[in-house]
Amino acid sequence: MFLCADLDAFFVSVEQALNPYLIGKPVIVGGSPKERGVVASASYEARKFGINSGMPTAQAYRLCPGAVFLRGNFGYYRWYSRRFYEIMSSFSPDIIMASIDEAYVNIKGTRRLFGPPLVLAQKMKTDVQIKLNIPVSIGIARTKVFSKIACDQSKPNGLLIIPPEKEIKFLAPFKVSVMPGIGPKHIYILKNLNINTIDQLLKTPDWVLNTALGSYAKIIKFFIYGGDFNSYDRMKSISRETTLPEDTISKELIYGLFLYLIERGCTTLREKRLRAKTLTVKIRFSDFKTISKRIRMPSNNAQQTIFEYGARILENLLQEKKRVRLIGIALSGFQYDGLQPSMFRVKEERLNQLNYALDRVRDKFGFNSLYPASTHSLKKRHCYSSYGSDARMVGRHSYTAKKDEKLLTNNDTGCDAL
Ligand SMILES: [Mg+2]
């Protein structure tokens, strides 16, 4: 979970904290209205007159001649910003300062220390109030994008949480302008198409959006469906590889590990709401000869499907009939996982539901709380601690997915027959 904390009307709030005479008055930081400056920050009292950041101070003066105009003091603002950062750091080590008065705080794993997110956020607000005497707004959600939207909507001095299962429901009634990165030009074009709210946007066919918004169409949908800043543009591939504790020719073990690596990769894909179009399989033999092969597949993030494609390559690579030392996979060619209605693809939709349910269980009880029967051999024989300690196969429980349970039973019957 991410928490977005943003100080309200920052420059003005600092001025008010330093000079209580300014509290409750329309205050504008940005210089004298006689000069050619712009409003850098306006108090909420000034905003009631229609004054916004970025507006020429001369215009602001016409709207509200009684406002207090201040030149501002950047040295003070920097000092307050540093204190703000320090307060955030006392709650989590993982902080990104998005600007001088705005921070994203990763609050994963803070529950033991600070309680549930709501309690943590209240503590944080009190801390900021006591130490800085500045109001702060806080939004909490699964992604940075949603936490930012929640924070904006909670202003001033607010606190808002979007539960992960209610993201779309929460967003639907809002104007499209709440989305990050959307420009006045986009809003204008959408307005002409009579698309004003997120709900209307989601009901619009992709081709219309692509024509209207160009490359931004993909990004806005990516964000709405839970994609986050940084994950779309920057990440090029997800790879997982593991060196076996001993070189092996056991197909059971090789395929088991192979499926395990694909599952790990797919879990990351789904976490980032991505699908992959390319799979690379890599194998290193005991003589250190390394081969890798790459194929394209229909874009997806289901380990069951990707394994089917991968197994064909793996079989090919194993023609060498040598002991295997290392197995690796890489997923690339990303697309956002739009969860488009797949009326014609029932199987895909089922896998999708199964896998997201699987992720939720693993999130709660650990990755190995559920595993396919075909990776059971890994658990039975080995306990990996080599690179990719993430391949440690010590499960506390041994539930298997239903489909695999059937496989297991079939195998058992097979053994009985022998
Ligand atoms: Mg701010």
Boltz pocket constraint, residues with backbone or C-beta under 6 A from the ligand:
constraints:
  - pocket:
      binder: B
      contacts: [[A, 6], [A, 7], [A, 8], [A, 9], [A, 10], [A, 101], [A, 102]]
      max_distance: 6.0
